[in-house]
Amino acid sequence: MSAAPVKEMDYARDMAAAPEILPAPRMGRWFGVALVALVVAWIGYQILVNPGFQWPVVGRYMLHPAVLSGILMTLQLTVLVMLIGTVLGIVLAIMRLSGDPLLSFCSQAFVWFFRGTPVLVQLVFWYNLASLFPEISLGVPFGGPKFYEVSSTVAISSFTAALLGLGLAEAAYMAEIVRGGLLSVDPGQREASKALGHTPWQTFWVVVLPQAMKAIVPPTGNQVIGMLKFTSLASVVALQELMHSVESIYSRTFETIPLLIVAALWYLIMVSLLSVVQFFIERYYSKGWTDRVGPMG
């Protein structure tokens, strides 16, 4: 008999004779499970028996015309703000990475200002722009002739103020997201594209940006979900989005808690749907990547 089978038999005999190792008791885990179960049971009990929730009122207002109108405005504002933020963010990211000192400085200054000031302050500022500039005009600066002129109160409505306040702030965040995604692409890809005779714009749109999407899509999806909730800030400029619609109802009926529950439920529904869409978009752009690097990266 060779030495290898003998060693295997000795190893098997030693393993059989070795004492069984029992896992250590996990008392902390069972205590945590019991605590979580107790909290969940208490929350469920309050939801079922606490009359303050007023579930019949919640059911009555879930499909109220004012609430549905506010939902449509919320979705419309979210889509337009993200379009403005994404397009402007791509332009700012390209400016930042262009190598031109002036363009890079302008991009950094924009991001510094709009990312550094609260969105609520920006909304209120744009809504009250008329107090600073009563009229918006196009023409020769410094007192020259004006070719077009309009009152600021007409040009800056609640919807316009919300678009400007939310869109410019979102552009600052999207610029950093896009810049990070572009930097994640191997520089060799650009060199290979140049070797094939591509122009700089062809290199960006055909080679760099599609590869950067793997790094851009996940945080962008989070920004969309966040923006859906941030639109509630537009209620301070009297825009009839979901939160303002709910506030208008409970200011008359004094049914504050059930109307807030209505708003929370609708936000949860919309965020859940967006999360599903984000999942499928991320899976689409990660095709080939997860197969190549494996589940653990």
C-alpha positions as CSV (number, residue, x, y, z in Angstrom):
1,M,0.0,0.0,0.0
2,S,1.4,3.4,-0.9
3,A,2.0,6.1,1.6
4,A,-0.8,8.4,0.3
5,P,-3.7,6.1,1.1
6,V,-2.1,5.4,4.6
7,K,-2.0,9.1,5.3
8,E,-5.6,9.5,4.2
9,M,-6.7,6.7,6.4
10,D,-4.8,8.1,9.4
11,Y,-6.3,11.6,8.7
12,A,-9.9,10.1,8.5
13,R,-9.4,8.2,11.8
14,D,-8.1,11.3,13.6
15,M,-11.0,13.3,12.4
16,A,-13.5,10.7,13.5
17,A,-11.8,10.5,16.9
18,A,-11.8,14.3,17.3
19,P,-14.4,15.8,19.6
20,E,-17.3,17.5,18.0
21,I,-17.1,21.3,18.0
22,L,-20.4,22.8,19.0
23,P,-21.2,26.4,18.0
24,A,-21.2,28.9,20.8
25,P,-24.6,29.9,22.1
26,R,-25.9,33.1,20.5
27,M,-27.9,34.6,23.3
28,G,-27.5,38.1,21.9
29,R,-29.0,37.2,18.6
30,W,-32.1,35.6,20.3
31,F,-32.4,38.7,22.5
32,G,-32.3,40.9,19.4
33,V,-34.9,38.8,17.7
34,A,-37.2,39.0,20.7
35,L,-36.7,42.8,20.9
36,V,-37.5,43.3,17.2
37,A,-40.5,41.1,17.4
38,L,-41.8,43.1,20.4
39,V,-41.3,46.4,18.6
40,V,-43.0,45.1,15.5
41,A,-45.9,43.7,17.6
42,W,-46.3,47.1,19.4
43,I,-46.3,49.0,16.1
44,G,-48.9,46.6,14.6
45,Y,-51.0,46.9,17.7
46,Q,-51.0,50.7,17.5
47,I,-51.8,50.7,13.8
48,L,-54.8,48.5,14.4
49,V,-56.3,49.9,17.6
50,N,-55.1,53.5,17.9
51,P,-58.0,55.7,16.8
52,G,-55.7,58.6,16.0
53,F,-54.7,57.0,12.7
54,Q,-58.3,57.4,11.4
55,W,-57.9,54.8,8.7
56,P,-61.4,55.5,7.2
57,V,-60.3,59.1,6.6
58,V,-57.1,57.8,5.0
59,G,-59.1,55.5,2.7
60,R,-61.4,58.4,1.7
61,Y,-58.5,60.7,0.7
62,M,-56.2,58.2,-1.0
63,L,-57.9,58.8,-4.4
64,H,-59.1,62.3,-3.8
65,P,-58.8,64.5,-6.9
66,A,-56.6,67.0,-5.2
67,V,-54.2,64.3,-4.0
68,L,-54.1,62.7,-7.5
69,S,-53.4,66.1,-9.0
70,G,-50.6,66.6,-6.6
71,I,-49.1,63.2,-7.5
72,L,-49.1,64.1,-11.2
73,M,-47.4,67.4,-10.4
74,T,-44.8,65.6,-8.3
75,L,-44.0,63.2,-11.0
76,Q,-43.9,65.9,-13.7
77,L,-41.6,68.0,-11.5
78,T,-39.3,65.1,-10.8
79,V,-38.9,64.2,-14.5
80,L,-38.2,67.7,-15.6
81,V,-35.8,68.4,-12.7
82,M,-33.8,65.2,-13.4
83,L,-33.7,66.1,-17.1
84,I,-32.3,69.5,-16.3
85,G,-29.9,68.2,-13.7
86,T,-28.6,65.3,-15.9
87,V,-28.0,67.3,-19.0
88,L,-26.4,70.2,-17.2
89,G,-24.5,67.8,-15.0
90,I,-23.0,66.1,-18.0
91,V,-21.9,69.5,-19.4
92,L,-20.4,70.5,-16.1
93,A,-18.5,67.2,-15.8
94,I,-17.1,67.6,-19.3
95,M,-16.1,71.2,-18.5
96,R,-14.4,70.0,-15.3
97,L,-12.4,67.3,-17.1
98,S,-11.7,69.3,-20.3
99,G,-8.3,70.5,-19.1
100,D,-9.2,74.1,-19.9
101,P,-8.5,76.2,-16.7
102,L,-11.4,78.6,-17.4
103,L,-14.0,75.9,-18.1
104,S,-12.8,73.9,-15.1
105,F,-13.0,76.9,-12.8
106,C,-16.5,77.7,-13.9
107,S,-17.7,74.1,-13.4
108,Q,-16.1,74.0,-9.9
109,A,-17.6,77.3,-8.9
110,F,-21.1,76.2,-10.0
111,V,-20.8,73.0,-8.1
112,W,-19.4,74.8,-5.0
113,F,-22.2,77.3,-4.9
114,F,-25.3,75.2,-5.7
115,R,-24.1,72.2,-3.6
116,G,-23.1,74.4,-0.7
117,T,-26.4,76.3,-0.3
118,P,-29.6,74.6,1.0
119,V,-32.1,73.7,-1.6
120,L,-34.9,75.3,0.5
121,V,-33.0,78.7,0.4
122,Q,-32.6,78.4,-3.3
123,L,-36.3,77.8,-3.8
124,V,-37.3,80.8,-1.7
125,F,-34.7,82.9,-3.4
126,W,-35.9,82.2,-6.9
127,Y,-39.6,82.6,-5.8
128,N,-38.7,86.1,-4.5
129,L,-36.5,87.1,-7.3
130,A,-38.8,90.0,-8.2
131,S,-37.7,91.9,-5.0
132,L,-34.2,91.9,-6.4
133,F,-34.9,92.2,-10.1
134,P,-38.4,93.5,-10.8
135,E,-38.0,93.0,-14.5
136,I,-36.1,90.4,-16.5
137,S,-34.7,91.8,-19.8
138,L,-32.4,91.0,-22.7
139,G,-30.3,93.7,-24.2
140,V,-27.1,95.7,-24.0
141,P,-25.8,95.6,-20.4
142,F,-25.0,98.6,-18.2
143,G,-27.9,100.7,-19.2
144,G,-28.0,100.0,-22.9
145,P,-31.1,99.4,-25.0
146,K,-33.4,96.5,-24.1
147,F,-34.7,94.1,-26.8
148,Y,-37.0,92.1,-24.6
149,E,-38.5,92.7,-21.1
150,V,-40.9,90.8,-18.8
151,S,-42.0,91.2,-15.3
152,S,-40.2,88.8,-12.8
153,T,-43.5,88.0,-11.1
154,V,-44.8,86.7,-14.5
155,A,-41.6,84.9,-15.5
156,I,-40.9,83.3,-12.2
157,S,-44.0,81.3,-11.2
158,S,-44.1,78.7,-8.5
159,F,-43.4,76.0,-11.0
160,T,-40.5,77.9,-12.6
161,A,-39.0,78.7,-9.1
162,A,-39.2,74.9,-8.3
163,L,-37.6,74.0,-11.6
164,L,-34.7,76.4,-11.1
165,G,-34.2,75.7,-7.4
166,L,-34.3,72.0,-7.6
167,G,-32.8,71.6,-11.1
168,L,-29.7,73.7,-10.6
169,A,-29.0,72.0,-7.2
170,E,-29.4,68.6,-8.8
171,A,-27.1,69.6,-11.7
172,A,-24.3,70.2,-9.1
173,Y,-24.7,66.7,-7.7
174,M,-25.1,65.1,-11.1
175,A,-21.9,66.8,-12.3
176,E,-19.9,65.0,-9.5
177,I,-21.7,61.7,-10.2
178,V,-20.9,61.9,-14.0
179,R,-17.4,63.0,-13.3
180,G,-16.8,60.1,-11.0
181,G,-18.2,57.7,-13.6
182,L,-16.0,59.1,-16.4
183,L,-12.9,58.8,-14.3
184,S,-13.7,55.2,-13.6
185,V,-13.1,54.3,-17.3
186,D,-9.7,53.0,-18.0
187,P,-7.6,55.7,-19.8
188,G,-6.5,53.0,-22.2
189,Q,-10.0,52.9,-23.7
190,R,-9.6,56.5,-24.8
191,E,-6.2,55.8,-26.3
192,A,-7.6,52.8,-28.2
193,S,-10.5,55.0,-29.5
194,K,-8.0,57.6,-30.8
195,A,-6.0,54.9,-32.4
196,L,-9.1,53.9,-34.4
197,G,-9.4,57.4,-35.7
198,H,-12.4,58.5,-33.5
199,T,-12.9,62.2,-32.9
200,P,-13.0,63.4,-29.2
201,W,-16.8,63.5,-29.3
202,Q,-17.0,60.1,-30.8
203,T,-14.6,58.8,-28.2
204,F,-16.8,60.3,-25.4
205,W,-20.3,59.2,-26.7
206,V,-19.3,55.8,-28.2
207,V,-16.6,54.6,-25.9
208,V,-16.3,56.4,-22.6
209,L,-19.9,57.2,-21.7
210,P,-21.3,53.7,-22.3
211,Q,-18.6,52.2,-20.0
212,A,-19.1,54.9,-17.4
213,M,-22.8,54.1,-17.2
214,K,-22.1,51.2,-14.8
215,A,-20.8,53.7,-12.3
216,I,-23.3,56.5,-13.1
217,V,-26.6,54.6,-13.1
218,P,-26.8,53.4,-9.4
219,P,-26.2,56.9,-7.8
220,T,-28.4,58.5,-10.5
221,G,-31.2,56.1,-9.5
222,N,-30.7,57.2,-5.9
223,Q,-30.9,60.8,-7.0
224,V,-34.2,60.2,-8.8
225,I,-35.7,58.6,-5.7
226,G,-34.3,61.4,-3.6
227,M,-35.6,64.1,-5.9
228,L,-39.1,62.5,-5.8
229,K,-39.1,63.2,-2.1
230,F,-37.3,66.6,-2.4
231,T,-40.2,67.9,-4.5
232,S,-42.1,68.2,-1.3
233,L,-39.9,71.3,-0.5
234,A,-41.7,73.0,-3.4
235,S,-44.7,73.4,-1.1
236,V,-43.0,76.4,0.4
237,V,-43.4,78.2,-2.9
238,A,-47.1,77.2,-3.1
239,L,-46.6,74.7,-5.9
240,Q,-49.6,72.2,-5.9
241,E,-47.5,69.1,-5.6
242,L,-48.4,66.2,-3.4
243,M,-47.4,67.6,-0.1
244,H,-48.9,71.0,-0.7
245,S,-52.2,69.3,-1.8
246,V,-52.3,67.4,1.4
247,E,-51.5,70.5,3.4
248,S,-54.3,72.4,1.7
249,I,-56.8,69.7,2.7
250,Y,-55.9,69.3,6.4
251,S,-55.7,73.0,6.8
252,R,-59.4,73.0,6.2
253,T,-60.4,69.7,7.8
254,F,-57.9,69.6,10.6
255,E,-57.3,65.9,9.9
256,T,-53.6,66.3,9.9
257,I,-52.4,62.8,10.8
258,P,-54.5,60.8,8.3
259,L,-53.6,63.2,5.5
260,L,-49.9,62.9,6.3
261,I,-50.4,59.1,6.2
262,V,-51.9,59.5,2.7
263,A,-48.9,61.5,1.6
264,A,-46.5,59.0,3.1
265,L,-48.3,56.0,1.5
266,W,-48.2,57.6,-1.9
267,Y,-44.5,58.5,-1.6
268,L,-43.8,54.8,-0.6
269,I,-45.7,53.6,-3.6
270,M,-43.9,55.8,-6.0
271,V,-40.5,55.1,-4.5
272,S,-41.1,51.4,-4.6
273,L,-42.0,51.5,-8.3
274,L,-38.9,53.6,-9.0
275,S,-36.8,51.2,-7.1
276,V,-38.0,48.3,-9.3
277,V,-37.2,50.3,-12.4
278,Q,-33.8,51.2,-11.0
279,F,-33.1,47.5,-10.4
280,F,-33.8,46.5,-14.0
281,I,-31.8,49.4,-15.4
282,E,-28.8,48.5,-13.2
283,R,-29.1,44.9,-14.3
284,Y,-29.1,46.0,-17.9
285,Y,-26.0,48.1,-17.7
286,S,-24.1,45.5,-15.6
287,K,-24.5,42.8,-18.3
288,G,-21.3,41.0,-18.9
289,W,-19.7,42.8,-15.9
290,T,-21.0,40.5,-13.2
291,D,-20.3,37.4,-15.3
292,R,-16.7,38.6,-15.7
293,V,-15.9,39.6,-12.1
294,G,-18.1,37.2,-10.3
295,P,-20.7,37.9,-7.6
296,M,-18.2,39.3,-5.1
297,G,-16.5,41.6,-7.6
